[in-house]
Amino acid sequence: MRILLSLCLLIVFSPYLRGQEGFYRDFEAVPQSNEVDLEWVIVAGNSCVNTYITRSVDGVDFDTVGTIAGLCGDDDEDIFYAYTDTAPVVNRVNYYRIQFGNVARSTILPVEVIDLTKQSYQLVYDPALAQYTLYFSNPGRAEVTLETYTYSGQRLSQQVTTRNQFSWPATEQQGFRLFVLRSEGRLLASGHLP
């Protein structure tokens, strides 16, 4: 009798046992000014009813911040989805997770949302990682160049990204330095680094 009951539970709850990573792919969260753009793909052959976008500030207790109602996924092709959280908790780490109906759940993605309304960039030091991160607005994911210079004007480094941040260890090139952010020949921001 016990084997039969276990087999019944396995059949009833089998959608929960499906490999969650195989249900979706390319889950990404990108902060843009005071919003967070979320993107993911539901892999062909998977489907659910209603998709819930959830957010947490502690990584434990999640609240639903958005819903994509109706059927999701497709039997024959991968389907791309996107959602913009227009009210993340600013100047905090926001944790995002997607609940695919009652079928699967995504991994948790942490995203630090920095307020760029007062100036066009924010320089943040993370003592736990001993690194600096320079955040800036890049809503179209354009190619952005960061150049660093000595006080006398000698170029120290040049980096390129299509994201909205540059990070480096706190021990790298210490001393007073200037920086310039450029995109498509246009000056985005400039200032000094510690």
Beta strands, then each sheet from edge to edge (+ up, - down):
strand 1: 24-32
strand 2: 35-42
strand 3: 46-56
strand 4: 63-74
strand 5: 79-85
strand 6: 92-100
strand 7: 104-105
strand 8: 109-113
strand 9: 121-126
strand 10: 131-136
strand 11: 144-150
strand 12: 155-161
strand 13: 165-169
strand 14: 177-183
strand 15: 186-193
sheet 1: 1+ 2- 5+
sheet 2: 4+ 3- 6+ 7-
sheet 3: 4+ 3- 6+ 8-
sheet 4: 9+ 10- 13+
sheet 5: 12+ 11- 14+ 15-
end
